[in-house]
Amino acid sequence: MKNDKEEPSSSAEQVRTFNSNKAKQAIDLISAVKELHGFSSQELNKLLKDTENFIIQCHTEKGSPIKIDMEKVASFLPLHLIAVLISSDRDEELFRYILRGIRLMYSLCDLAPRHVKLEQILLDDVKVSEQLLDLVFYMLIVLGRCSQEYHNSNTILLMHSTLVACSLYLLTGCLSSQWQDLVQVLLAHPKVDIFMDTAFGAVHMIVMFLQMKLSDQLTDEQVVNYICQQCEASLQFLQSLCQQKNFRERLLRNKVFELEFFSYR
């Protein structure tokens, strides 16, 4: 079994370049995430239909006009979110921002079949597809390493459980909604073993937090219910993957290898 601390490297060098050469672009992406994450797919679709040159015109919370190049957002958002993950502290602000970014990313993937430009970028561009996969892998690695100190913050626990589910289901948006096809893509990825470790590890972290909340006499029932819902969604995703024979066999083979390795040691 590969070490779960190993991280996808295909986007790492690109992130360094992104950080050094794309400062203004990063600012534009931050504005895009902040202003567009709350729009549904239908609302974004309407905005895109009314655009010229795929540039959305809207207003900030303070009422200032802003123009957002959606072609650039679709092209660079996955790498931008990876860069934020790498360079930021693991705190409430980071989780909130990444959650907004993933929601926007999912909406764009959902709209891709209806807009040629989005389809060319998100579904046909191999580089962007690889970055989307790396984003999910990085996100699950981060979520699987969260400190138990987060148990003291209901807000972080809620965002953590939501991020795990959203990260997993982003795969159905950017790769395929058909489980058989999704599994084939994952198994063909050179770091599928990392995905298996981190996906199950991140969901296990939710279960641990949930157990701690249930044992806490001062637990907020609404918080527990919400975490349960997100945990159930994540578990259903993993169950759907495991219902595919080739994924299940790969997972079991890895576990056998892991047991043999530690027995040998």
PyMOL commands that set and color helices and strands:
alter all, ss='L'
color gray80, all
select helices_A, chain A and resi 12-21+23-36+41-49+70-87+92-114+116-124+126-144+148-152+154-174+179-188+192-214+221-242+245-264
alter helices_A, ss='H'
color red, helices_A
select strands_A, chain A and resi 55-59+65-69
alter strands_A, ss='S'
color yellow, strands_A
deselect
rebuild
show_as cartoon
